[in-house]
Amino acid sequence: MRLTAIKKSVLLLSVILAAGVMWLVPGDFMWVLYLAGGGDLYPTSILTHVCALLAGLWGVRVMGVSRNTWPLAPGMMFVLAVITRLATPEREKAAL
């Protein structure tokens, strides 16, 4: 019974990890476009954009990608966007 709980935890972690990598790939592409357009490059942004992607890709290689990840990744992004929108004070919200 304990082994089943561990397997479920690993499956959940692999889904979250793979979803994060799926978010990083287009995000990093947009970051490169931003830099190509004359945007500022901060040393810490290399850690978040390059190192996080490399660590995520390594984790996906080790843990694999569950077939549940593809439908869950956009859903998780939508939930995160809603939470962020609700948590942001009205004066700081960007116009939609």
N, CA, C and O atoms as a GROMACS GRO file, in nm:
protein
  384
    1MET      N    1   0.083  -0.119   0.000
    1MET     CA    2   0.000   0.000   0.000
    1MET      C    3   0.087   0.125   0.000
    1MET      O    4   0.055   0.222  -0.069
    2ARG      N    5   0.194   0.124   0.075
    2ARG     CA    6   0.284   0.240   0.081
    2ARG      C    7   0.348   0.266  -0.055
    2ARG      O    8   0.366   0.381  -0.094
    3LEU      N    9   0.381   0.161  -0.127
    3LEU     CA   10   0.443   0.175  -0.258
    3LEU      C   11   0.348   0.244  -0.356
    3LEU      O   12   0.393   0.322  -0.440
    4THR      N   13   0.220   0.217  -0.346
    4THR     CA   14   0.122   0.281  -0.433
    4THR      C   15   0.119   0.432  -0.408
    4THR      O   16   0.109   0.510  -0.502
    5ALA      N   17   0.126   0.473  -0.283
    5ALA     CA   18   0.127   0.615  -0.251
    5ALA      C   19   0.252   0.682  -0.307
    5ALA      O   20   0.246   0.795  -0.355
    6ILE      N   21   0.365   0.613  -0.300
    6ILE     CA   22   0.489   0.669  -0.354
    6ILE      C   23   0.479   0.681  -0.505
    6ILE      O   24   0.522   0.782  -0.561
    7LYS      N   25   0.423   0.580  -0.571
    7LYS     CA   26   0.406   0.586  -0.717
    7LYS      C   27   0.316   0.702  -0.756
    7LYS      O   28   0.344   0.771  -0.855
    8LYS      N   29   0.209   0.725  -0.682
    8LYS     CA   30   0.120   0.836  -0.711
    8LYS      C   31   0.190   0.970  -0.692
    8LYS      O   32   0.169   1.062  -0.771
    9SER      N   33   0.272   0.980  -0.589
    9SER     CA   34   0.346   1.104  -0.565
    9SER      C   35   0.445   1.131  -0.678
    9SER      O   36   0.456   1.245  -0.724
   10VAL      N   37   0.515   1.029  -0.722
   10VAL     CA   38   0.612   1.044  -0.830
   10VAL      C   39   0.540   1.082  -0.959
   10VAL      O   40   0.589   1.165  -1.036
   11LEU      N   41   0.423   1.021  -0.984
   11LEU     CA   42   0.346   1.054  -1.104
   11LEU      C   43   0.301   1.200  -1.099
   11LEU      O   44   0.308   1.270  -1.200
   12LEU      N   45   0.254   1.245  -0.984
   12LEU     CA   46   0.211   1.384  -0.970
   12LEU      C   47   0.328   1.479  -0.991
   12LEU      O   48   0.314   1.580  -1.060
   13LEU      N   49   0.442   1.448  -0.932
   13LEU     CA   50   0.560   1.532  -0.950
   13LEU      C   51   0.605   1.535  -1.096
   13LEU      O   52   0.646   1.640  -1.145
   14SER      N   53   0.596   1.421  -1.164
   14SER     CA   54   0.638   1.419  -1.305
   14SER      C   55   0.543   1.502  -1.391
   14SER      O   56   0.587   1.566  -1.487
   15VAL      N   57   0.415   1.502  -1.358
   15VAL     CA   58   0.318   1.584  -1.432
   15VAL      C   59   0.347   1.732  -1.409
   15VAL      O   60   0.348   1.811  -1.504
   16ILE      N   61   0.370   1.771  -1.285
   16ILE     CA   62   0.399   1.911  -1.253
   16ILE      C   63   0.530   1.954  -1.320
   16ILE      O   64   0.538   2.064  -1.375
   17LEU      N   65   0.631   1.870  -1.315
   17LEU     CA   66   0.759   1.900  -1.377
   17LEU      C   67   0.745   1.918  -1.528
   17LEU      O   68   0.793   2.016  -1.584
   18ALA      N   69   0.678   1.824  -1.593
   18ALA     CA   70   0.661   1.832  -1.739
   18ALA      C   71   0.576   1.952  -1.778
   18ALA      O   72   0.604   2.016  -1.879
   19ALA      N   73   0.475   1.985  -1.699
   19ALA     CA   74   0.393   2.103  -1.728
   19ALA      C   75   0.478   2.229  -1.716
   19ALA      O   76   0.463   2.321  -1.797
   20GLY      N   77   0.564   2.235  -1.618
   20GLY     CA   78   0.653   2.350  -1.603
   20GLY      C   79   0.746   2.366  -1.722
   20GLY      O   80   0.770   2.478  -1.767
   21VAL      N   81   0.797   2.256  -1.773
   21VAL     CA   82   0.884   2.261  -1.891
   21VAL      C   83   0.802   2.307  -2.012
   21VAL      O   84   0.852   2.384  -2.095
   22MET      N   85   0.680   2.260  -2.022
   22MET     CA   86   0.593   2.302  -2.133
   22MET      C   87   0.565   2.452  -2.127
   22MET      O   88   0.548   2.516  -2.231
   23TRP      N   89   0.559   2.508  -2.008
   23TRP     CA   90   0.539   2.653  -1.994
   23TRP      C   91   0.669   2.728  -2.025
   23TRP      O   92   0.665   2.836  -2.083
   24LEU      N   93   0.782   2.671  -1.986
   24LEU     CA   94   0.910   2.739  -2.005
   24LEU      C   95   0.951   2.750  -2.151
   24LEU      O   96   1.010   2.851  -2.191
   25VAL      N   97   0.921   2.650  -2.231
   25VAL     CA   98   0.967   2.652  -2.370
   25VAL      C   99   0.912   2.773  -2.446
   25VAL      O  100   0.991   2.849  -2.502
   26PRO      N  101   0.780   2.795  -2.451
   26PRO     CA  102   0.734   2.917  -2.520
   26PRO      C  103   0.773   3.045  -2.446
   26PRO      O  104   0.796   3.148  -2.509
   27GLY      N  105   0.780   3.038  -2.314
   27GLY     CA  106   0.821   3.155  -2.238
   27GLY      C  107   0.964   3.195  -2.268
   27GLY      O  108   0.995   3.314  -2.280
   28ASP      N  109   1.052   3.097  -2.280
   28ASP     CA  110   1.192   3.127  -2.313
   28ASP      C  111   1.204   3.179  -2.455
   28ASP      O  112   1.288   3.265  -2.483
   29PHE      N  113   1.122   3.128  -2.545
   29PHE     CA  114   1.122   3.179  -2.682
   29PHE      C  115   1.084   3.327  -2.684
   29PHE      O  116   1.146   3.407  -2.754
   30MET      N  117   0.983   3.364  -2.606
   30MET     CA  118   0.942   3.504  -2.598
   30MET      C  119   1.051   3.588  -2.532
   30MET      O  120   1.071   3.704  -2.569
   31TRP      N  121   1.122   3.532  -2.434
   31TRP     CA  122   1.231   3.602  -2.369
   31TRP      C  123   1.343   3.632  -2.468
   31TRP      O  124   1.399   3.742  -2.467
   32VAL      N  125   1.376   3.534  -2.554
   32VAL     CA  126   1.480   3.555  -2.655
   32VAL      C  127   1.435   3.664  -2.753
   32VAL      O  128   1.516   3.748  -2.793
   33LEU      N  129   1.308   3.664  -2.792
   33LEU     CA  130   1.257   3.770  -2.880
   33LEU      C  131   1.268   3.907  -2.811
   33LEU      O  132   1.302   4.006  -2.875
   34TYR      N  133   1.238   3.911  -2.683
   34TYR     CA  134   1.250   4.034  -2.605
   34TYR      C  135   1.394   4.083  -2.607
   34TYR      O  136   1.419   4.202  -2.628
   35LEU      N  137   1.489   3.992  -2.585
   35LEU     CA  138   1.630   4.030  -2.586
   35LEU      C  139   1.673   4.075  -2.726
   35LEU      O  140   1.749   4.171  -2.739
   36ALA      N  141   1.626   4.006  -2.829
   36ALA     CA  142   1.661   4.042  -2.966
   36ALA      C  143   1.607   4.179  -3.003
   36ALA      O  144   1.665   4.248  -3.087
   37GLY      N  145   1.497   4.219  -2.941
   37GLY     CA  146   1.439   4.350  -2.967
   37GLY      C  147   1.502   4.462  -2.887
   37GLY      O  148   1.453   4.574  -2.889
   38GLY      N  149   1.609   4.432  -2.816
   38GLY     CA  150   1.679   4.536  -2.740
   38GLY      C  151   1.646   4.537  -2.592
   38GLY      O  152   1.682   4.631  -2.521
   39GLY      N  153   1.579   4.434  -2.544
   39GLY     CA  154   1.545   4.426  -2.402
   39GLY      C  155   1.668   4.408  -2.315
   39GLY      O  156   1.773   4.364  -2.363
   40ASP      N  157   1.655   4.440  -2.189
   40ASP     CA  158   1.766   4.430  -2.094
   40ASP      C  159   1.791   4.284  -2.054
   40ASP      O  160   1.697   4.209  -2.030
   41LEU      N  161   1.917   4.247  -2.046
   41LEU     CA  162   1.957   4.115  -1.999
   41LEU      C  163   2.015   4.129  -1.860
   41LEU      O  164   2.118   4.194  -1.841
   42TYR      N  165   1.948   4.070  -1.764
   42TYR     CA  166   1.995   4.070  -1.626
   42TYR      C  167   2.061   3.935  -1.597
   42TYR      O  168   2.012   3.832  -1.644
   43PRO      N  169   2.170   3.932  -1.520
   43PRO     CA  170   2.236   3.805  -1.491
   43PRO      C  171   2.142   3.702  -1.427
   43PRO      O  172   2.153   3.582  -1.454
   44THR      N  173   2.052   3.748  -1.342
   44THR     CA  174   1.961   3.654  -1.277
   44THR      C  175   1.859   3.595  -1.374
   44THR      O  176   1.806   3.486  -1.349
   45SER      N  177   1.831   3.664  -1.483
   45SER     CA  178   1.735   3.609  -1.579
   45SER      C  179   1.791   3.487  -1.650
   45SER      O  180   1.715   3.402  -1.697
   46ILE      N  181   1.923   3.478  -1.658
   46ILE     CA  182   1.984   3.358  -1.717
   46ILE      C  183   1.954   3.237  -1.628
   46ILE      O  184   1.929   3.128  -1.678
   47LEU      N  185   1.958   3.258  -1.498
   47LEU     CA  186   1.926   3.147  -1.406
   47LEU      C  187   1.783   3.099  -1.426
   47LEU      O  188   1.759   2.978  -1.434
   48THR      N  189   1.689   3.192  -1.433
   48THR     CA  190   1.549   3.150  -1.442
   48THR      C  191   1.514   3.095  -1.579
   48THR      O  192   1.434   3.002  -1.588
   49HIS      N  193   1.570   3.151  -1.684
   49HIS     CA  194   1.530   3.108  -1.818
   49HIS      C  195   1.612   2.992  -1.872
   49HIS      O  196   1.557   2.900  -1.931
   50VAL      N  197   1.741   2.996  -1.853
   50VAL     CA  198   1.827   2.892  -1.910
   50VAL      C  199   1.847   2.776  -1.813
   50VAL      O  200   1.823   2.660  -1.849
   51CYS      N  201   1.890   2.806  -1.692
   51CYS     CA  202   1.919   2.699  -1.596
   51CYS      C  203   1.793   2.623  -1.555
   51CYS      O  204   1.797   2.501  -1.540
   52ALA      N  205   1.683   2.694  -1.537
   52ALA     CA  206   1.558   2.626  -1.500
   52ALA      C  207   1.512   2.534  -1.613
   52ALA      O  208   1.463   2.423  -1.587
   53LEU      N  209   1.526   2.579  -1.737
   53LEU     CA  210   1.487   2.494  -1.850
   53LEU      C  211   1.576   2.371  -1.858
   53LEU      O  212   1.526   2.260  -1.881
   54LEU      N  213   1.706   2.388  -1.842
   54LEU     CA  214   1.797   2.273  -1.845
   54LEU      C  215   1.766   2.174  -1.732
   54LEU      O  216   1.765   2.053  -1.754
   55ALA      N  217   1.741   2.226  -1.612
   55ALA     CA  218   1.707   2.138  -1.500
   55ALA      C  219   1.574   2.067  -1.526
   55ALA      O  220   1.560   1.948  -1.497
   56GLY      N  221   1.478   2.139  -1.581
   56GLY     CA  222   1.348   2.078  -1.612
   56GLY      C  223   1.360   1.970  -1.719
   56GLY      O  224   1.299   1.864  -1.707
   57LEU      N  225   1.438   1.997  -1.823
   57LEU     CA  226   1.457   1.896  -1.929
   57LEU      C  227   1.528   1.773  -1.874
   57LEU      O  228   1.495   1.660  -1.912
   58TRP      N  229   1.624   1.794  -1.786
   58TRP     CA  230   1.690   1.679  -1.723
   58TRP      C  231   1.589   1.599  -1.639
   58TRP      O  232   1.587   1.476  -1.644
   59GLY      N  233   1.506   1.670  -1.563
   59GLY     CA  234   1.405   1.602  -1.482
   59GLY      C  235   1.305   1.525  -1.566
   59GLY      O  236   1.264   1.414  -1.530
   60VAL      N  237   1.265   1.582  -1.679
   60VAL     CA  238   1.172   1.512  -1.769
   60VAL      C  239   1.238   1.388  -1.827
   60VAL      O  240   1.174   1.284  -1.842
   61ARG      N  241   1.367   1.399  -1.858
   61ARG     CA  242   1.438   1.282  -1.911
   61ARG      C  243   1.444   1.170  -1.806
   61ARG      O  244   1.429   1.052  -1.839
   62VAL      N  245   1.467   1.208  -1.682
   62VAL     CA  246   1.478   1.108  -1.575
   62VAL      C  247   1.341   1.050  -1.539
   62VAL      O  248   1.326   0.929  -1.526
   63MET      N  249   1.240   1.138  -1.522
   63MET     CA  250   1.109   1.094  -1.473
   63MET      C  251   1.012   1.057  -1.584
   63MET      O  252   0.918   0.982  -1.561
   64GLY      N  253   1.034   1.108  -1.704
   64GLY     CA  254   0.943   1.082  -1.814
   64GLY      C  255   0.826   1.180  -1.812
   64GLY      O  256   0.812   1.262  -1.721
   65VAL      N  257   0.742   1.169  -1.914
   65VAL     CA  258   0.625   1.254  -1.926
   65VAL      C  259   0.501   1.166  -1.928
   65VAL      O  260   0.488   1.078  -2.014
   66SER      N  261   0.412   1.189  -1.836
   66SER     CA  262   0.287   1.115  -1.831
   66SER      C  263   0.194   1.161  -1.943
   66SER      O  264   0.200   1.278  -1.983
   67ARG      N  265   0.112   1.074  -1.992
   67ARG     CA  266   0.019   1.116  -2.098
   67ARG      C  267  -0.088   1.210  -2.043
   67ARG      O  268  -0.160   1.273  -2.121
   68ASN      N  269  -0.101   1.219  -1.912
   68ASN     CA  270  -0.196   1.313  -1.852
   68ASN      C  271  -0.145   1.457  -1.854
   68ASN      O  272  -0.220   1.550  -1.827
   69THR      N  273  -0.018   1.475  -1.886
   69THR     CA  274   0.042   1.608  -1.878
   69THR      C  275  -0.015   1.703  -1.982
   69THR      O  276  -0.042   1.819  -1.951
   70TRP      N  277  -0.034   1.657  -2.103
   70TRP     CA  278  -0.078   1.745  -2.212
   70TRP      C  279  -0.210   1.814  -2.181
   70TRP      O  280  -0.219   1.935  -2.201
   71PRO      N  281  -0.312   1.744  -2.134
   71PRO     CA  282  -0.435   1.818  -2.103
   71PRO      C  283  -0.426   1.897  -1.972
   71PRO      O  284  -0.496   1.997  -1.956
   72LEU      N  285  -0.342   1.853  -1.879
   72LEU     CA  286  -0.334   1.922  -1.751
   72LEU      C  287  -0.253   2.051  -1.756
   72LEU      O  288  -0.284   2.145  -1.683
   73ALA      N  289  -0.151   2.058  -1.839
   73ALA     CA  290  -0.064   2.176  -1.843
   73ALA      C  291  -0.142   2.304  -1.876
   73ALA      O  292  -0.126   2.403  -1.804
   74PRO      N  293  -0.224   2.307  -1.982
   74PRO     CA  294  -0.301   2.430  -2.007
   74PRO      C  295  -0.403   2.458  -1.897
   74PRO      O  296  -0.428   2.574  -1.864
   75GLY      N  297  -0.461   2.354  -1.841
   75GLY     CA  298  -0.556   2.372  -1.731
   75GLY      C  299  -0.490   2.432  -1.608
   75GLY      O  300  -0.546   2.519  -1.542
   76MET      N  301  -0.369   2.384  -1.578
   76MET     CA  302  -0.295   2.437  -1.463
   76MET      C  303  -0.256   2.582  -1.489
   76MET      O  304  -0.257   2.664  -1.396
   77MET      N  305  -0.223   2.615  -1.613
   77MET     CA  306  -0.188   2.754  -1.646
   77MET      C  307  -0.309   2.845  -1.630
   77MET      O  308  -0.297   2.957  -1.581
   78PHE      N  309  -0.426   2.797  -1.672
   78PHE     CA  310  -0.548   2.875  -1.657
   78PHE      C  311  -0.580   2.899  -1.510
   78PHE      O  312  -0.613   3.011  -1.471
   79VAL      N  313  -0.569   2.796  -1.428
   79VAL     CA  314  -0.595   2.811  -1.284
   79VAL      C  315  -0.496   2.910  -1.223
   79VAL      O  316  -0.536   2.994  -1.142
   80LEU      N  317  -0.370   2.901  -1.260
   80LEU     CA  318  -0.269   2.994  -1.209
   80LEU      C  319  -0.301   3.138  -1.252
   80LEU      O  320  -0.285   3.231  -1.174
   81ALA      N  321  -0.346   3.156  -1.376
   81ALA     CA  322  -0.381   3.290  -1.424
   81ALA      C  323  -0.500   3.346  -1.347
   81ALA      O  324  -0.501   3.465  -1.314
   82VAL      N  325  -0.599   3.263  -1.317
   82VAL     CA  326  -0.716   3.308  -1.241
   82VAL      C  327  -0.675   3.346  -1.098
   82VAL      O  328  -0.716   3.451  -1.048
   83ILE      N  329  -0.594   3.262  -1.035
   83ILE     CA  330  -0.549   3.293  -0.899
   83ILE      C  331  -0.470   3.423  -0.897
   83ILE      O  332  -0.488   3.506  -0.809
   84THR      N  333  -0.382   3.440  -0.995
   84THR     CA  334  -0.302   3.562  -1.003
   84THR      C  335  -0.391   3.684  -1.024
   84THR      O  336  -0.370   3.788  -0.963
   85ARG      N  337  -0.489   3.670  -1.111
   85ARG     CA  338  -0.580   3.781  -1.138
   85ARG      C  339  -0.660   3.819  -1.013
   85ARG      O  340  -0.679   3.937  -0.986
   86LEU      N  341  -0.705   3.720  -0.938
   86LEU     CA  342  -0.782   3.746  -0.817
   86LEU      C  343  -0.695   3.804  -0.705
   86LEU      O  344  -0.742   3.884  -0.624
   87ALA      N  345  -0.570   3.765  -0.702
   87ALA     CA  346  -0.481   3.809  -0.594
   87ALA      C  347  -0.418   3.946  -0.619
   87ALA      O  348  -0.365   4.008  -0.527
   88THR      N  349  -0.424   3.993  -0.743
   88THR     CA  350  -0.362   4.122  -0.777
   88THR      C  351  -0.455   4.236  -0.739
   88THR      O  352  -0.574   4.233  -0.772
   89PRO      N  353  -0.404   4.337  -0.668
   89PRO     CA  354  -0.487   4.453  -0.635
   89PRO      C  355  -0.538   4.522  -0.762
   89PRO      O  356  -0.471   4.522  -0.865
   90GLU      N  357  -0.656   4.579  -0.753
   90GLU     CA  358  -0.722   4.641  -0.868
   90GLU      C  359  -0.636   4.748  -0.935
   90GLU      O  360  -0.634   4.757  -1.057
   91ARG      N  361  -0.566   4.827  -0.858
   91ARG     CA  362  -0.486   4.938  -0.914
   91ARG      C  363  -0.365   4.886  -0.994
   91ARG      O  364  -0.308   4.961  -1.074
   92GLU      N  365  -0.325   4.762  -0.974
   92GLU     CA  366  -0.208   4.708  -1.042
   92GLU      C  367  -0.243   4.618  -1.158
   92GLU      O  368  -0.153   4.568  -1.226
   93LYS      N  369  -0.370   4.595  -1.184
   93LYS     CA  370  -0.410   4.506  -1.294
   93LYS      C  371  -0.389   4.574  -1.428
   93LYS      O  372  -0.420   4.692  -1.445
   94ALA      N  373  -0.337   4.498  -1.522
   94ALA     CA  374  -0.322   4.550  -1.658
   94ALA      C  375  -0.456   4.542  -1.729
   94ALA      O  376  -0.539   4.457  -1.697
   95ALA      N  377  -0.477   4.630  -1.823
   95ALA     CA  378  -0.602   4.630  -1.899
   95ALA      C  379  -0.604   4.505  -1.988
   95ALA      O  380  -0.503   4.468  -2.047
   96LEU      N  381  -0.720   4.444  -1.997
   96LEU     CA  382  -0.732   4.327  -2.085
   96LEU      C  383  -0.777   4.367  -2.218
   96LEU      O  384  -0.793   4.282  -2.306
   0.00000   0.00000   0.00000
